[in-house]
Amino acid sequence: MTEPASTTSGASLVVALVALLGPAAGEYATILFAALAGALWPLSAAAGITRAAGALMVLRLVLTAFALTGVIAWWVQSTWHVPATTILAPVAFGISALGDNWRSLISAVVARASALVSGHSNDTTGKT
């Protein structure tokens, strides 16, 4: 039996790419793993889902987290001066864990905003 071919050129290419892209890839890996962990929550709650539908759901949630995490982390950093790199994982996890409940979240935010604009709050202490 012959010896396997040497992969020195392939390994050196991978090492060079990791050295060049490592700082940026670390943040993307954080988003990926946090989004995958968050996507497992709505996946476990989905009853009677097929493997293909489950895989598409996880893919959709992870891609949504990739699209929105940077924007939300930047907004939190500019608003509350929390470093964006610190909150990447919780934001990605939260976006994925939210699953398909975006409509209820948006309607709750709209209802709260309209209550604040009209001067009525849902505060139970009697203060307005």
ABEGO torsion letter per residue (X at the ends): XBBBBBAAAAAAAAAAAAAAAAAAAAAAAAAAAAAAAAAAAAAAABBGBBAAAAAAAAAAAAAAAAAAAAAAAAAAAAAAGBBAAAAAAAAAAAAAAAEAAAAAAAAAAAAAAAAAAAGBBABAAGBX
